[in-house]
Amino acid sequence: MTQKPKSDKPVRLRPRRPCPVCGSPSQQKYHPFCSARCADIDLHRWLGGQYAIPAVDVPDFADAGESNDGRDET
């Protein structure tokens, strides 16, 4: 068997993309971020609710005495 020469660089399975926080090239160790700092900033944003999806409250028809189709329930 022949041995392949060892490469100093790891094989990339994902394309290199910019860091979503600062725009610098991402590092494999912190993928998709460029550093632990940017990863922590993103985590803080998630935990702080900055990435929350706004929701619209649906009216509760049972409390109003109305059904979903607008007819009386008698």
C-alpha positions as CSV (number, residue, x, y, z in Angstrom):
1,M,0.0,0.0,0.0
2,T,1.2,3.5,-0.7
3,Q,0.8,6.2,1.8
4,K,-0.5,9.6,0.9
5,P,1.6,12.5,2.1
6,K,0.1,14.2,5.1
7,S,-1.4,17.6,4.7
8,D,-1.0,20.3,7.3
9,K,-4.4,21.7,6.5
10,P,-7.6,19.9,7.5
11,V,-10.1,18.9,4.9
12,R,-13.0,21.4,4.7
13,L,-16.4,19.8,4.5
14,R,-18.3,23.1,4.6
15,P,-17.6,26.1,2.4
16,R,-15.9,29.0,4.2
17,R,-18.5,31.7,4.8
18,P,-18.3,35.1,6.5
19,C,-19.0,35.4,10.2
20,P,-22.7,36.3,10.6
21,V,-21.7,38.8,13.4
22,C,-18.7,40.7,12.1
23,G,-18.2,39.6,8.5
24,S,-14.7,38.2,8.9
25,P,-13.8,34.8,7.4
26,S,-15.1,32.0,9.6
27,Q,-12.8,29.6,11.4
28,Q,-13.4,25.9,11.4
29,K,-13.0,25.7,15.2
30,Y,-15.8,28.2,15.7
31,H,-17.9,27.5,12.6
32,P,-19.9,29.5,11.4
33,F,-18.2,32.2,13.5
34,C,-14.7,33.6,13.3
35,S,-14.0,33.5,17.1
36,A,-15.3,32.6,20.5
37,R,-16.2,36.2,21.0
38,C,-18.6,36.3,18.0
39,A,-20.1,33.0,19.0
40,D,-20.7,34.4,22.5
41,I,-22.3,37.6,21.0
42,D,-24.7,35.5,19.0
43,L,-25.6,33.3,22.0
44,H,-26.3,36.5,24.0
45,R,-28.6,37.7,21.3
46,W,-30.5,34.4,21.3
47,L,-30.8,34.3,25.1
48,G,-31.8,38.0,25.2
49,G,-34.7,37.5,22.8
50,Q,-33.3,39.6,19.9
51,Y,-33.9,36.8,17.5
52,A,-37.6,36.2,18.6
53,I,-40.2,35.9,15.9
54,P,-43.0,38.4,16.4
55,A,-46.3,36.6,16.9
56,V,-49.9,37.9,16.5
57,D,-52.3,36.9,19.3
58,V,-55.3,34.9,18.0
59,P,-58.5,36.0,19.6
60,D,-60.0,33.5,21.9
61,F,-63.5,32.8,20.7
62,A,-64.5,30.8,23.8
63,D,-64.2,33.8,26.1
64,A,-66.1,36.1,23.8
65,G,-69.1,33.6,23.4
66,E,-68.6,33.4,19.7
67,S,-67.7,30.4,17.5
68,N,-65.1,30.3,14.8
69,D,-67.7,30.6,12.0
70,G,-69.6,33.6,13.6
71,R,-72.8,31.6,14.4
72,D,-74.3,31.4,17.9
73,E,-73.7,28.2,19.8
74,T,-77.3,27.4,21.0
